Amino acid sequence: MIQPLFGLVMVEMVLVMSMSFGSPIRKMVVKGLDLLKQGRGPLVSKTVAATMLVVFGSTLFTLTNIQKRVHETGVHSQTDEVLIAQRLLEASLMGFSLFLGLMIDRLHYYVREITTLKKSLELEKILNHSHEQPKSKRSEETKKPKVN
C-alpha cells in the first residue's frame, strides 16, 4: 500500500511542478487534464478521491485505537510501534496525495483562466490598435497645411 502511495505522490508533485512554470510541458499537461475532465473523468476522479478519503479516515481511526490501547495498558510493544509507524505513514501519504489532487485541480483551473484572459487581452489590444490607427491617419491629414 505504501509503494503505490509514494508513486502517486511523486506523480502529483511532478504535475504540480510542471504546471507551476510556463513551458511546453505545461501546455501538454493542461491539455491532458482537459481530456481527463471530459466525459466520465470527473466521476471517476471523485469516486477515487472519496474512496481515498474513507480509507484515510479508517487509517486514522485504526491509529487512534492502537494509541488508546497503548495508553491504557501502558506497555509499548514493538508490534504496536511498527503498526503505529506504518499507519501514520499511510495516513500522511494519503492526506498529502488528496491535498496535491486538490492543488492540481485548482492549478489547472487557474492556468486555463490565465490563458483565456491573455487571449482576450491580446484580442482587445488588436481591436484597440485597429480603432486608433485610422484616427491617427485622420489627425495627420488635418495637420498638413493645404497648398493652393
N, C-alpha and C positions, 0 to 999 in steps of 0.2 A: 504493500500500500504506500510505503514511503517513497520508493523509487519513481512511480508514476507521478506522485505529487511534486517531487523535485523537478522532474521533467516538465510538468505543466507550469510550474512557477518560472522555470528558465525560459520557456517559450513565451510566456506572458511578459516577462521582463524584456525580452528581445523585441516583442511587438511594441511595448511602451517606448523603448528607446528609439526604435525606428520611426515611430510616429512623432517623436519629440523634435526631430531635426528635419529640416527641409532637404529632401534628397529624392532621387528617382525610386528608391526603395519605399519611401513613404507613399508615393503615388500607387505603387503596386499593392501595398498593404491596405490602403484605403479602398481601392477597387475590389480587393479580395473580401474585405469586410462588408462592402456594399452588396456583393454577391451573396455572402452568408446571411445577410439580414433580409433577403428576399425569400418569399415562399414560406417553407416550414422552418427556416433557420431560427427566427426568434422563439418559436415554440420549443424547439429542441434545446436552445441555449437556456431558456427559462426553466425547463424541466431539469436540465443538468445542474443548474445553479440551485434550484430548490432541493434536489437530492443531496447536493454537497452541503447545503445548509442544515438539512436534517441529520446527516452523518456528523457534521461539525457539532451540532447540539448533543448528539448521542455520545460523541467522544468526550465532550466537556462533562456530561453527566457521569460517565464512567470514571473520569479523572477525579471528580469531586467525591464519588463513592469510595474510591481507593484511598483518597486522602482522609476521609472520615474514618474509615476502618483503621488506618494507621494511627490517627489521633486517639481513637477510642481504646485501642489495645496498647498503645504506647511502644509497640515493637516495630522497628524498621527492618523488615526482612529484605533481602536482596531482590527477591522476586517482585515485591511491591515497588521497589525503587526502579527496577527495569521497566515495569508496566507504566509507572508514572512518567518516566522519561519518554517512552515510546508514544504514549497517548498525548503528552504535551507536544511532542514534535509533530504528530499527525494534526493536532488541533491548530497549531501555529501555521503549518503549511496550508491547511485548508482555508483558514481565515485569510492568510496572505493571498492565496490564489483567488478567493472571492473578491477581495479588495482590488487586486490587479485586474480582474474581469470588469469591475465597475470603472476602473481607470481607463481601460481600453475602450469601453463603450463611450465614455464622456469625451475622450481624446478624439475618437472617430467623429463624434458629433461636432466638436469644435473645429476640427480640421476641415470637415465638409462645409461648415458655415463660413469659415475664413476664405476658402476658395470661392464660394459663391459670392461673397462680399467683394473679393478682389476682382472677379469677373464683372460684376455690376459696376464697380468703381471705374474700371478701365473703359467700359461701355459709356458711362456718363462723361468721362474725360473726352472720349472721341466725339460724342454728341455735342458737348460744350465747345470743343475746339472747332467743330464744323460750323456751329452757330456764330462763333466770334470771328471766324475768318472772313465771311462776306462783309461784316461790319467794318473791319479794318480796311478792306479794299475801298469801301464807300467813303470812309473818312479820308483816305489818301486822295481820292478823286476830288473831294470838296476842297482840300487844302491847296491843290495845284492852281496856280493863277491861270486864268484864261487869256490866251494871247489872240488878239484880232489882227 
